Amino acid sequence: MTENKGLFVLLNEVVQKYIRDYFEMRSGTFEENAPSDVFLGVGTRELINEVLPSDVKNTIYAIDGSSRSLTSAGGIISISTLAISSSQLPIYGVFPSLFGLPSLPINKPFIGLASSNPSKGKIEPFLYSSNSLFTSVSLSGEPFLSTQEPERIETEIRGILETEALKITKDKGLTIIDGPLFPSYIYLPEKVKNILAKERSKIVDKNYIGVVKRLDKSNLLVKVLGKYSKEFESKYRLNPQNFLSDESFLYNLVRFNYNPPYPILSIGPLIREVEKIRYYTFYLIIPYHKYVPKFSILRIESMNREAVNIVSSLPFSGDGIPKILAIADKTAKELSSGILKYIIFSLNRIGFQESFRDRFEVYGVV
């Protein structure tokens, strides 16, 4: 069959006849309880609104970080980098500074070391540079160990650096953060989570906006709407409990309730509370083109109820995120890639061996 029709013809038939129908088929419901600290801020009939972009006069900053790890015979080396872009300067500053880029005034470690030798603990102070650029000890006081997942070390180092970046932009304008306003830090132990959350809660105010880009694994909205499913279905012809992810639910919500030209829509707010701080969660749906059913779907978190209007007014990249955030994202990733490649080069010179998989990942093979 493949020889007669050609592989690409066969694949097209599979997509058209099977994959599309399978993904669009909706049967059964998935009942999960919403978190106790989240509730709907309006009735279901006022939940969906068209957005009118705001005219933003303030300077806007965007913060993003990048983390990478290398597993060697001696343990794990995790690095995190940070970039801030602004509406006035494409690259406001980076940490650590490389390639002649402007440096941010941060005095925290950007390298975490997890030894494969459990007897090794804190690195002696005389080995540090004056800026303490690396650490082998968690905020909990326990040493990092190579038996931990690299994400555990990356998340902590990156969380510390991003909190420091929030301090830099405070009272200077509006700040867009890549990710939630208050991250869940799922890889971290409870003690470390609490330290980072409390520190962030001292900084965050109405001038900070969290933008969550990946909603394919998020189900917060469908959980919250679960108890309103009958009411919601009667108005919007869609049952939230038929969907496992917020992204799938929102995409189908627009398809079944709106026709071209597609408007910019907000869904929400949900109201959440962390560290006694109450903030709003909206879902923003922006069409790539008013006559094509392809959308950028973002979750917007802020203490400012006008956050969706602010974000929707910004220029967007081809990837469906604000351009100012895309610049910070690209800069941080290039910085972490350059640093990790140099570390690999230096380790190879002195005879340390990286793991089999990392040889391919660092050089972009996989």
C-alpha positions in Angstrom: 0.0 0.0 0.0 2.8 2.4 0.9 4.6 1.6 -2.4 1.5 2.2 -4.5 0.4 5.5 -2.9 3.6 6.9 -1.5 4.3 7.5 2.1 3.2 11.2 2.2 -0.2 10.3 0.6 -0.7 7.6 3.1 0.2 9.9 6.0 -2.2 12.5 4.7 -5.1 10.0 4.7 -4.2 8.9 8.2 -4.3 12.5 9.4 -7.6 13.4 7.6 -9.5 10.2 8.3 -8.3 9.0 11.6 -6.2 11.5 13.7 -8.5 14.4 13.1 -11.7 12.4 14.0 -10.0 10.8 17.0 -8.9 14.2 18.4 -12.3 15.8 17.8 -14.3 12.9 19.3 -15.6 13.9 22.7 -17.2 11.3 25.0 -17.3 10.9 28.7 -16.5 13.3 31.4 -13.5 13.7 33.7 -14.5 14.9 37.2 -11.8 16.5 39.3 -12.1 18.9 42.2 -10.7 22.4 41.8 -8.0 23.5 44.3 -9.5 25.0 47.4 -7.7 28.3 47.0 -9.2 29.0 43.5 -12.7 30.2 42.7 -14.7 31.8 39.9 -14.8 35.6 40.1 -17.9 36.1 38.0 -21.0 34.1 36.9 -20.6 31.8 33.9 -22.7 34.3 31.7 -20.1 37.0 32.3 -17.1 34.7 32.0 -16.2 35.4 28.3 -15.6 38.9 27.1 -14.1 40.6 24.0 -10.9 42.4 24.8 -10.1 46.0 23.9 -6.3 46.5 23.9 -5.1 49.3 26.2 -2.9 52.2 25.3 0.1 51.5 27.5 2.3 54.5 28.3 4.5 53.0 31.0 7.9 51.3 30.3 7.4 47.6 30.0 10.0 45.0 31.1 10.0 41.3 30.4 11.9 38.7 32.5 12.8 35.2 31.4 15.3 32.6 32.5 16.9 29.5 31.0 18.2 26.4 32.8 20.4 23.5 31.5 22.2 20.7 33.2 25.1 18.4 32.5 25.6 15.0 34.1 29.2 14.0 34.4 31.0 11.2 36.1 31.6 13.4 39.1 28.0 14.6 39.4 25.5 17.2 38.0 26.3 20.7 36.9 23.2 22.9 36.6 23.2 26.4 35.3 20.6 29.1 35.1 20.7 32.4 33.2 18.5 35.4 33.2 17.6 38.1 30.7 15.5 41.3 31.0 14.2 43.1 27.9 12.3 46.4 27.9 10.2 48.5 25.6 13.1 51.0 25.5 16.0 48.6 25.3 15.7 45.2 23.6 18.2 43.8 26.0 18.1 45.7 29.3 20.5 43.3 31.0 21.6 39.7 31.5 23.0 37.6 34.3 25.7 36.4 34.1 27.0 38.8 31.5 28.6 37.4 28.4 29.3 38.5 24.8 29.5 42.1 25.9 25.9 42.2 27.0 24.9 44.7 29.8 25.1 43.1 33.2 22.4 42.9 35.9 23.3 43.8 39.5 22.7 40.3 40.9 24.9 38.7 43.5 23.5 35.1 43.6 24.8 31.7 42.3 24.0 30.8 38.8 25.7 27.4 38.9 24.6 24.5 41.1 26.8 21.5 41.8 25.5 18.1 42.9 28.3 15.7 43.7 28.1 11.9 43.2 30.1 11.6 46.4 27.6 11.8 49.4 30.4 12.8 51.8 30.9 16.1 50.0 28.9 19.0 51.3 29.3 22.7 51.3 32.2 24.1 49.2 34.8 25.9 51.4 34.5 29.7 51.2 38.0 30.2 49.9 37.0 28.5 46.7 34.3 31.0 45.9 34.9 34.1 43.9 33.8 37.3 45.7 30.4 37.1 43.9 29.6 33.6 45.0 28.6 32.5 41.5 28.1 28.8 42.3 26.7 26.7 45.2 26.5 23.1 46.3 23.9 23.7 49.0 20.1 24.2 48.8 18.2 26.9 50.5 17.0 24.2 52.9 20.6 23.8 54.1 21.0 20.3 52.6 23.7 19.6 49.9 22.6 19.0 46.4 23.2 15.3 45.4 23.5 13.7 42.0 20.7 11.2 42.9 18.3 14.2 42.6 16.8 15.1 39.3 18.6 17.9 37.5 15.3 19.8 37.4 15.4 20.0 41.2 18.6 22.0 41.1 17.7 24.0 38.0 14.3 25.1 39.5 15.8 26.3 42.7 18.7 28.3 41.1 16.4 29.8 38.5 13.7 30.7 41.1 16.3 32.6 43.1 17.6 34.5 40.1 14.1 35.4 38.8 13.2 36.7 42.3 16.2 38.9 42.2 15.2 40.2 38.7 11.8 41.2 40.1 13.5 43.5 42.6 15.5 45.2 39.8 12.3 46.2 37.8 10.2 47.1 40.8 8.7 50.6 40.6 10.2 51.2 37.2 7.1 50.3 35.1 5.1 47.2 34.2 6.9 43.8 34.3 5.9 40.7 32.4 7.2 37.5 33.8 7.5 34.3 31.8 5.4 31.8 33.8 3.0 32.1 36.7 3.0 35.0 39.1 3.6 32.5 41.9 5.2 29.4 40.4 4.3 26.0 42.0 8.0 24.9 42.0 6.9 21.2 41.8 10.4 19.8 41.9 11.3 21.5 45.2 10.8 20.4 48.8 8.2 22.2 50.8 10.8 24.2 52.8 12.4 25.7 49.7 9.0 26.4 48.1 8.0 28.4 51.1 11.2 30.4 51.2 10.9 31.4 47.5 7.1 32.1 47.7 7.5 34.4 50.8 10.4 36.3 49.2 8.4 36.8 46.0 5.3 37.9 47.9 7.3 40.8 49.4 8.0 42.1 45.9 5.0 41.4 43.7 2.3 44.2 43.2 -0.1 45.4 40.5 2.7 46.2 38.1 3.7 42.5 37.7 2.0 40.2 35.1 2.7 36.5 34.8 2.3 35.0 31.3 1.9 31.2 31.1 2.6 30.0 27.5 2.1 26.2 27.8 -1.5 25.2 28.7 -1.5 21.7 27.1 -0.8 20.2 30.6 -2.8 22.7 32.6 -6.3 21.8 33.7 -7.0 24.5 36.3 -9.9 26.1 34.3 -11.7 22.9 33.5 -11.4 21.9 37.1 -13.0 25.2 38.3 -15.7 25.1 35.7 -16.5 21.5 36.5 -19.2 22.3 39.0 -20.8 24.7 36.6 -20.7 22.2 33.7 -24.5 22.0 33.0 -25.0 25.8 33.2 -21.9 26.3 31.0 -23.0 23.7 28.4 -26.5 25.3 28.1 -24.9 28.6 27.1 -21.8 27.6 25.2 -22.6 24.1 23.8 -19.6 22.7 25.4 -19.0 20.7 28.6 -15.7 21.6 30.4 -15.6 18.1 31.9 -15.1 16.6 28.4 -11.6 18.0 28.3 -8.3 17.1 30.0 -6.5 20.3 29.3 -7.3 24.0 29.4 -5.8 24.5 25.9 -8.0 21.9 24.3 -11.1 23.3 26.0 -10.4 26.9 25.1 -9.6 26.1 21.4 -12.9 24.2 21.0 -14.8 27.0 22.9 -13.8 29.5 20.3 -14.5 27.1 17.4 -18.0 26.2 18.5 -19.1 29.7 19.5 -17.4 32.2 17.2 -17.1 32.8 13.5 -14.6 34.8 11.5 -13.5 37.5 12.0 -12.4 36.1 15.3 -12.2 38.6 18.2 -9.6 38.8 21.0 -11.2 37.1 24.0 -10.6 36.8 27.7 -12.1 34.1 29.9 -12.2 34.8 33.7 -11.3 35.9 36.1 -10.5 33.0 38.5 -9.4 34.4 41.8 -6.5 32.8 43.6 -4.7 33.4 46.9 -1.0 32.8 47.8 0.8 34.0 50.9 -2.4 36.1 51.7 -2.1 37.8 48.3 -5.2 37.7 46.2 -4.7 37.9 42.4 -6.6 37.3 39.2 -6.2 34.6 36.6 -7.5 35.2 33.0 -7.2 33.2 29.8 -6.4 35.3 26.8 -7.2 34.0 23.3 -5.7 36.0 20.4 -6.2 34.9 16.8 -3.1 34.7 14.6 -5.3 36.0 11.8 -8.9 37.1 12.1 -10.1 34.7 9.4 -8.0 31.6 10.3 -8.9 29.3 13.3 -5.4 29.4 14.8 -5.0 31.1 18.2 -2.4 32.1 20.8 -3.8 30.9 24.1 -2.2 32.3 27.2 -2.9 32.3 30.9 -2.5 35.8 32.4 -1.9 36.2 36.2 -1.8 39.6 38.0 -3.1 41.6 40.9 -4.1 44.1 38.2 -7.5 43.3 36.7 -6.6 45.1 33.5 -3.7 42.8 32.8 -5.4 41.1 29.8 -5.9 44.5 28.1 -2.3 45.4 28.7 -0.9 42.1 27.3 -3.2 42.1 24.3 -2.0 45.6 23.3 1.6 44.4 22.9 3.1 43.3 19.5 3.2 39.5 19.3 5.8 37.2 17.7 5.1 34.4 15.2 5.2 32.0 18.1 2.2 33.6 19.7 3.8 35.4 22.7 4.6 39.1 23.3 7.7 40.1 21.3 9.3 41.7 24.4 9.1 38.3 26.2 10.3 36.4 23.1 13.5 38.6 23.1 14.2 37.8 26.8 13.5 34.1 26.2 15.9 33.9 23.2 18.6 35.9 25.0 18.5 33.7 28.1 18.6 30.5 26.1 21.5 31.5 24.0 23.4 32.6 27.1 22.8 29.3 28.9 23.7 27.3 25.7 27.0 29.2 25.4 28.0 28.8 29.0 27.2 25.1 29.0 29.2 24.5 25.9 32.2 26.2 27.4 31.9 24.1 30.6 31.8 21.0 28.4 34.9 22.1 26.6 36.7 22.9 29.9 35.8 19.5 31.5 37.0 17.6 28.4 40.4 19.4 28.7 40.9 18.2 32.2 39.6 14.7 31.6 36.1 14.7 33.0 33.6 12.7 31.0 30.0 13.7 30.5 27.2 11.2 30.3 26.3 9.5 27.0 23.0 11.4 26.5 24.5 14.8 27.4 27.2 14.5 24.7 24.3 14.6 22.1 22.2 17.2 23.9 24.9 19.8 24.4 25.9 19.6 20.7 22.3 19.8 19.5 22.1 16.2 18.1 19.0 15.3 20.1 
